[in-house]
């Protein structure tokens, strides 16, 4: 079976998808007739996917990237793309409901997940260090850091994960004590799941997608600069035992629900159903 994967290309997520697709299918370019055309983000690449699938008689799979339907520029375009799709792919409950509201008839929910052999907890306790990832939402986190700083008894370091190659991220997560992200519009955030897999407590924006993974048992859900600042202070004052307990809870959640290889097998079954 031949699959044409249409996305902007070049991202870590693209490489992850392509690597997994090639284990089960022949991945082809638009110059070769495909059996399945998988395209996303939907606003940008959905119309291209619809056109190519229609021209070649392939099945069209609309792959949401989360933000493309949670922060849409045109519901009309999205509805047209979903109307012409054989199935739509979702990574979370909030994205699934949004796709259905836009007219998707068949939605398969498959969290993107994490390579659990690559992203693993650190064997030792690190120092007072926070790792902030994702550029989206960074301004809120940065202001919260400034607000929290006077209440801390020691200096905490913060950095964006864009400053690291993805192959280096497991080591970066394991060198941190916490994960922070202020992005307000995620479905299943891959960087959040990676941090959880590495046993980090997490401080994230209180969005529907994040609430599917984070509770008071394993992190903090925040919706303002003040609440992020308070979470930073509370997290910084936790004992190593408390951090370990919270990190172990996160690892357990990811092992149960976000194993990328196991989740991808569900998509393989769906695609073979087209035969």
HELIX and SHEET records of a PDB file:
HELIX    1   1 UNK A   12  UNK A   24  1                                  13    
HELIX    2   2 UNK A   42  UNK A   46  3                                   5    
HELIX    3   3 UNK A   47  UNK A   56  1                                  10    
HELIX    4   4 UNK A   67  UNK A   70  1                                   4    
HELIX    5   5 UNK A   75  UNK A   83  1                                   9    
HELIX    6   6 UNK A   93  UNK A  101  1                                   9    
HELIX    7   7 UNK A  138  UNK A  149  1                                  12    
HELIX    8   8 UNK A  161  UNK A  163  5                                   3    
HELIX    9   9 UNK A  166  UNK A  168  5                                   3    
HELIX   10  10 UNK A  169  UNK A  174  1                                   6    
HELIX   11  11 UNK A  190  UNK A  197  1                                   8    
HELIX   12  12 UNK A  208  UNK A  211  1                                   4    
HELIX   13  13 UNK A  225  UNK A  236  1                                  12    
HELIX   14  14 UNK A  240  UNK A  257  1                                  18    
HELIX   15  15 UNK A  260  UNK A  272  1                                  13    
SHEET    1   A 6 UNK A  26  UNK A  28  0                                        
SHEET    2   A 6 UNK A   2  UNK A   6  1                                        
SHEET    3   A 6 UNK A  36  UNK A  39  1                                        
SHEET    4   A 6 UNK A  59  UNK A  63  1                                        
SHEET    5   A 6 UNK A  87  UNK A  90  1                                        
SHEET    6   A 6 UNK A 107  UNK A 109  1                                        
SHEET    1   B 4 UNK A 130  UNK A 132  0                                        
SHEET    2   B 4 UNK A 178  UNK A 181  1                                        
SHEET    3   B 4 UNK A 201  UNK A 205  1                                        
SHEET    4   B 4 UNK A 219  UNK A 222  1                                        
END                                                                             
